[in-house]
């Protein structure tokens, strides 16, 4: 005897709504459906199998028009494989897009303090600051590269002094190291400013405060002259 199912039976068994099954039926996705004496739609085992196939393909993100095309093809699995490969490319592109967006969101949020008191209009300034970050890297990158030979000189002279048990290699290198340190400090100080994450104001700290403030490569703990609060202010190019 053939088993028949009402719409509610299938909905309950596959954890979907009755309206969903009715919609699939209306779209012609079920191959064998009959109407009972009471006017209700009746589904058999083949229709049940169709529903399982539809739900499997739906979980891969296929649109109903694509699912209908697959179910009408003679070589269904070959069609599925081809469409899955295309879907994989789309998903990879979407992942890349979302990763880029996530990076931008995190970068943007870095410029706004957790308890920021700035008005919403300041978001325009925040956007400008974020866009200036690549420019900052272009300005500071040559100086960062110049640190390499200086670091080699420093450690070479230090090791030479240790192995030779004489101070003169380090003393000879010391004037060069001090001169470079002064030049490097002046260059960075003259080319950067800082953004307060609380009020979004840009300011130039005093040299003495700047030199001795706790810092990372991209932030420095400074007192903002505009809101008079101490924050890890973000570096930006002047």
C-alpha positions in Angstrom: 0.0 0.0 0.0 1.3 3.4 -1.0 2.2 5.7 1.9 0.8 9.2 1.6 1.6 12.3 3.5 -0.2 15.6 4.2 1.6 18.9 4.0 1.8 19.1 7.8 3.4 15.6 8.0 6.3 16.5 5.8 6.7 19.9 7.4 7.0 18.3 10.8 9.3 15.5 9.7 11.8 17.9 7.9 11.5 20.8 10.3 10.2 23.3 7.7 7.0 25.3 7.6 3.8 24.2 6.0 4.0 27.4 3.9 7.5 26.4 2.6 6.2 23.0 1.3 3.2 24.7 -0.2 5.5 27.1 -2.0 7.7 24.3 -3.4 4.5 22.6 -4.6 3.3 25.7 -6.3 6.7 26.0 -8.0 6.3 22.5 -9.5 9.2 21.0 -7.6 7.3 17.8 -6.6 6.8 15.3 -9.3 3.8 13.3 -7.8 1.2 15.2 -5.9 -2.5 14.5 -5.7 -5.4 16.3 -4.3 -7.6 14.5 -1.7 -11.4 14.6 -1.5 -11.2 17.3 1.1 -9.1 19.4 -1.3 -5.8 18.9 0.6 -2.6 18.2 -1.2 -1.3 14.6 -0.7 2.4 13.6 -1.1 3.8 10.1 -1.7 7.3 8.7 -1.1 8.6 10.1 -4.4 7.5 13.6 -3.3 9.1 13.0 0.1 12.3 12.1 -1.7 12.0 15.3 -3.9 11.7 17.3 -0.7 14.9 15.7 0.7 16.7 16.6 -2.5 15.4 20.1 -2.4 16.6 20.7 1.2 20.0 19.2 0.4 20.5 21.5 -2.5 19.1 24.5 -0.6 21.8 24.1 2.1 24.4 24.7 -0.7 22.7 28.0 -1.5 21.1 27.0 -4.8 18.1 29.1 -5.9 14.8 27.3 -6.5 15.0 28.0 -10.2 18.4 26.2 -10.2 17.0 23.3 -8.2 14.2 22.9 -10.6 16.6 22.8 -13.5 18.7 20.1 -11.7 15.7 18.0 -11.0 14.6 18.1 -14.7 18.0 17.1 -16.0 18.6 13.5 -17.1 22.1 13.4 -15.7 21.3 15.0 -12.4 24.5 14.3 -10.4 26.7 15.6 -13.2 24.6 18.8 -13.2 24.9 19.0 -9.4 28.7 18.7 -9.6 29.0 21.4 -12.2 26.8 23.8 -10.3 28.6 23.0 -7.0 31.9 23.9 -8.6 30.5 27.2 -9.7 29.0 27.7 -6.3 32.4 27.0 -4.7 33.9 29.8 -6.8 31.1 32.2 -5.7 31.5 31.3 -2.1 35.3 31.8 -2.3 34.8 35.2 -3.8 32.2 36.0 -1.1 34.6 34.9 1.7 37.3 37.1 0.2 34.9 40.0 0.1 33.8 39.4 3.7 37.4 39.1 4.9 38.2 42.4 3.3 35.1 44.0 4.9 36.0 42.5 8.3 39.5 44.0 8.0 38.0 47.4 7.2 35.6 47.2 10.0 38.3 46.3 12.6 40.5 49.0 11.2 37.8 51.6 11.4 36.8 50.6 14.9 40.4 51.1 16.1 40.0 54.8 15.5 37.0 55.1 17.8 37.3 54.7 21.6 35.0 52.4 23.5 33.6 55.4 25.4 34.0 58.0 22.7 32.1 61.3 23.3 32.5 62.5 19.7 29.3 63.3 17.7 28.2 61.2 14.8 29.5 63.8 12.3 33.0 62.9 13.4 32.7 59.6 11.5 33.6 61.6 8.4 36.9 62.5 9.9 37.4 58.9 11.0 36.9 57.7 7.4 39.5 60.2 6.3 42.0 59.0 8.9 41.5 55.4 7.8 42.2 56.4 4.2 45.4 58.2 5.2 46.9 55.0 6.8 48.5 53.7 3.5 50.0 57.2 3.1 51.5 57.0 6.5 53.1 53.6 5.6 54.6 55.1 2.4 56.2 57.9 4.4 57.6 55.8 7.2 58.6 52.7 5.3 61.9 54.0 3.9 62.9 55.0 7.4 62.0 51.5 8.7 64.1 49.9 6.0 67.1 52.2 7.0 67.0 50.6 10.5 68.3 47.3 9.1 71.9 48.4 8.4 72.0 50.5 11.6 70.9 47.5 13.6 73.5 45.4 11.9 76.2 48.0 12.7 75.0 48.1 16.3 75.1 44.4 17.0 78.2 43.8 14.9 80.1 46.4 16.9 78.7 45.1 20.2 79.7 41.5 19.4 83.1 42.6 18.2 83.7 44.4 21.5 82.6 41.3 23.5 84.8 38.9 21.5 87.8 41.2 21.4 87.3 42.3 25.0 87.9 45.9 23.9 85.5 48.8 23.8 86.8 50.6 20.8 84.6 48.8 18.1 81.4 49.9 20.0 82.8 53.4 20.7 83.6 53.9 17.0 80.1 53.0 16.0 78.5 55.0 18.8 78.6 58.4 17.1 76.9 57.0 14.0 74.3 55.3 16.1 73.6 58.4 18.1 73.4 60.6 15.0 71.0 58.2 13.3 68.8 58.0 16.4 68.5 61.8 16.5 67.8 61.9 12.8 65.2 59.1 13.0 63.5 60.6 16.0 63.2 64.1 14.3 62.0 62.6 11.0 59.2 60.6 12.6 58.2 63.4 14.9 58.0 65.9 12.1 56.0 63.7 9.8 53.3 62.3 12.1 50.4 63.5 14.2 48.0 61.7 16.5 44.3 61.1 16.5 42.4 61.0 19.8 40.0 58.1 19.7 37.7 59.9 22.2 37.0 63.2 20.3 38.6 62.3 16.9 40.7 65.5 17.0 44.2 65.5 15.4 47.0 67.0 17.3 50.8 67.3 17.6 52.1 66.4 21.0 55.1 68.1 22.6 58.4 66.4 21.8 59.3 65.5 25.4 55.8 64.0 26.0 56.0 62.1 22.7 59.4 60.7 23.3 58.6 59.2 26.7 55.0 58.1 26.1 54.3 54.4 26.1 53.7 53.3 22.5 53.2 50.6 19.9 54.1 51.0 16.2 50.7 52.6 15.5 49.6 54.1 18.8 51.0 56.3 21.6 49.6 57.0 25.0 49.1 60.8 25.0 47.0 63.5 26.6 44.7 65.0 24.0 44.8 68.8 24.2 41.2 69.0 22.9 39.3 66.8 25.3 42.1 66.7 27.9 41.9 62.9 28.2 44.7 60.3 28.1 44.2 57.6 25.4 46.2 55.4 23.1 46.1 57.8 20.3 46.5 56.6 16.7 49.4 57.8 14.6 48.6 59.4 11.3 50.6 61.3 8.7 50.7 65.1 8.8 
